[in-house]
Amino acid sequence: MVTVEQIKELRGQTGAGVSAVREALEHSNGNTEEAIKYLREKGIAKGEKRKDKVAKNGTLGVYIHNNNKLVVVVEVASETDFAANTPDMQKFAKELAMHIAAVNPLYITVESIDEKTMQVERDAAQSGLEGKPENIKESIINGKLEKFYKEVVLLKQDFFVDETKTVGDALNEMIAKIGEKIQITQFYRVKVTEAPTCTTIFANPTEE
């Protein structure tokens, strides 16, 4: 039987989606190395092999609400201009813009959340846990932080156009499909009477 821990570990190693990881583990009877081989044979783990590549080209996804009071622009970077202009990339960028318009994320990755905000969330997650065993405390804190991430982090959110996967899962599927490094690098969400949301992963020094 495939465990949650095995799924989390393999997702961390390959970047593949939950359903793909579960399928690979079931196919390999829980053998991680065989599961990775299975994913690579299917092209799903290509993202891991291309993570050190540089995405210097890309396309913009644009969404304008029909009342002309909400507009979103999202940049999706790729290694080549050819990939950026494929129908799959154009569709993905447009769907991302629709997602951002509907769900209103504040950050692209967990790593791009500023330290001040993270400290506030950590303090809130730890509140009221005095006296609980350390393992229980850690589980509760992690659960609260994951809930926060799903509310504000783009890659952690359920994809608006297909809620069976996260935006991160959809991104990894695009990497496998296109065969290049693909990266959501920045987005702008502007709504009448509201302060604009402008975020970029370039604010995070660990990202390239």
C-alpha positions in Angstrom: 0.0 0.0 0.0 1.3 3.4 -1.0 1.7 5.8 2.0 1.3 9.6 2.2 4.9 9.9 3.2 6.0 8.0 0.1 3.9 10.3 -2.1 5.3 13.4 -0.5 8.9 12.2 -0.8 8.6 11.3 -4.5 6.8 14.6 -5.3 9.7 16.4 -3.7 12.2 14.5 -5.8 10.4 14.7 -9.1 8.0 17.7 -9.0 5.3 15.4 -10.5 1.6 15.7 -9.5 0.0 13.6 -6.8 -1.9 11.3 -9.2 1.2 10.7 -11.3 3.3 9.9 -8.2 0.7 7.6 -6.8 0.4 5.7 -10.1 4.2 5.4 -10.3 4.5 4.1 -6.8 1.6 1.6 -7.3 3.2 0.5 -10.6 6.6 -0.1 -8.8 5.1 -1.6 -5.7 6.4 1.2 -3.6 10.0 1.1 -4.9 11.1 4.8 -5.1 13.9 4.2 -7.7 11.6 2.3 -10.0 8.9 4.9 -9.6 11.3 7.7 -10.6 12.3 5.6 -13.6 8.6 5.1 -14.5 7.9 8.8 -14.3 10.9 9.7 -16.5 9.9 7.1 -19.1 6.5 8.8 -19.2 8.2 12.3 -19.4 6.6 13.5 -16.2 9.8 14.0 -14.3 11.5 16.2 -16.9 11.1 19.3 -14.8 13.6 17.9 -12.2 16.2 17.4 -15.0 15.7 20.9 -16.3 15.6 22.9 -13.1 19.1 24.4 -13.7 18.2 25.6 -17.1 17.6 29.3 -17.7 14.2 30.5 -18.9 14.9 33.7 -20.8 11.9 33.7 -23.2 8.2 33.5 -22.5 4.7 34.7 -23.0 2.1 36.8 -21.3 -1.3 35.6 -20.2 -3.9 38.4 -20.0 -7.4 38.3 -18.5 -9.8 41.3 -18.6 -13.1 40.8 -16.9 -16.2 41.7 -18.9 -17.0 44.7 -16.8 -13.6 46.2 -17.5 -12.9 46.6 -13.8 -10.4 43.8 -13.3 -7.3 43.0 -15.4 -4.5 40.4 -14.8 -1.2 40.0 -16.6 1.0 37.0 -15.8 4.4 36.2 -17.3 5.3 32.6 -18.0 8.9 32.1 -18.9 10.4 29.3 -21.1 13.8 28.4 -22.4 12.9 29.1 -26.1 10.7 31.5 -28.0 9.4 28.5 -29.9 8.0 26.9 -26.8 6.5 30.3 -25.6 4.5 30.5 -28.8 3.0 27.0 -28.8 -0.8 26.7 -28.4 -0.3 24.8 -25.1 1.8 27.6 -23.5 -0.6 30.3 -24.7 -3.5 28.4 -23.3 -1.7 27.7 -20.0 -0.8 31.4 -19.6 -4.3 32.5 -20.3 -5.7 30.0 -17.8 -3.2 31.2 -15.2 -4.5 34.8 -15.7 -8.0 33.6 -15.2 -7.0 31.7 -12.0 -5.2 34.8 -10.6 -8.3 36.9 -11.4 -10.6 34.5 -9.5 -8.5 33.4 -6.6 -6.2 36.4 -6.0 -2.9 34.9 -4.8 -0.4 37.2 -3.2 2.8 35.2 -3.8 4.1 32.8 -6.5 6.1 30.5 -4.3 6.4 29.8 -0.5 10.0 30.9 -0.7 9.0 34.4 -2.0 6.9 35.2 1.1 8.7 37.9 3.0 10.2 36.9 6.4 8.0 39.4 8.4 4.8 37.8 7.1 6.1 34.3 7.7 7.0 35.1 11.2 3.5 36.4 11.9 2.1 33.2 10.5 4.5 31.0 12.5 3.6 32.8 15.7 -0.1 32.5 15.0 0.3 28.8 14.2 2.1 28.2 17.5 -0.4 30.0 19.6 -2.4 27.9 22.0 -0.2 24.8 21.7 1.4 25.0 25.1 1.7 21.6 26.8 1.0 19.5 23.7 3.6 16.8 22.7 6.2 18.1 20.3 5.2 15.7 17.5 1.6 16.8 17.8 2.6 20.4 18.0 4.7 20.2 14.8 1.9 18.5 12.9 -0.6 21.2 13.9 1.8 24.0 13.0 2.6 22.4 9.6 -1.1 22.0 8.9 -1.9 25.6 9.7 1.0 26.9 7.6 -0.1 24.6 4.7 -3.6 26.1 4.9 -2.1 29.6 4.8 0.0 28.7 1.8 -3.1 27.4 -0.1 -4.8 30.7 0.5 -2.0 33.0 -0.7 0.6 31.1 -2.7 -0.1 30.6 -6.4 1.7 27.3 -6.9 0.0 25.8 -3.8 -3.6 26.7 -4.8 -6.1 24.3 -6.5 -6.1 25.3 -10.2 -9.2 27.3 -11.0 -9.8 25.5 -14.3 -9.2 22.0 -12.9 -9.4 21.7 -9.1 -8.2 18.1 -9.1 -4.7 19.5 -9.4 -2.7 22.4 -7.9 -1.2 25.2 -10.1 2.2 23.6 -9.3 1.0 20.3 -10.6 -0.3 22.0 -13.8 3.1 23.7 -14.2 5.0 20.4 -13.9 2.7 18.8 -16.5 3.4 21.7 -18.9 7.2 21.2 -18.3 6.8 17.5 -19.2 4.7 18.3 -22.2 6.9 21.1 -23.6 10.2 19.5 -22.6 11.7 22.8 -21.4 12.0 24.7 -18.1 8.9 26.7 -17.6 8.6 29.3 -14.8 5.8 31.6 -13.6 7.9 34.7 -13.0 5.6 37.6 -12.2 2.0 38.7 -12.2 0.0 41.9 -11.8 -3.7 42.0 -10.7 -5.4 45.3 -10.9 -9.1 45.9 -9.8 -10.9 49.1 -9.7 -11.1 50.6 -6.1 -8.6 48.0 -4.8 -4.8 48.2 -4.3 -3.1 46.3 -7.1 -1.3 43.0 -6.4 2.1 42.9 -8.0 4.4 40.0 -7.3 7.6 38.5 -8.8 9.8 35.6 -7.9 12.8 37.8 -8.7 12.4 39.3 -5.3 13.6 36.0 -3.9 17.4 35.7 -4.2 17.3 31.9 -4.3 15.4 31.9 -7.6 17.1 32.4 -11.0 
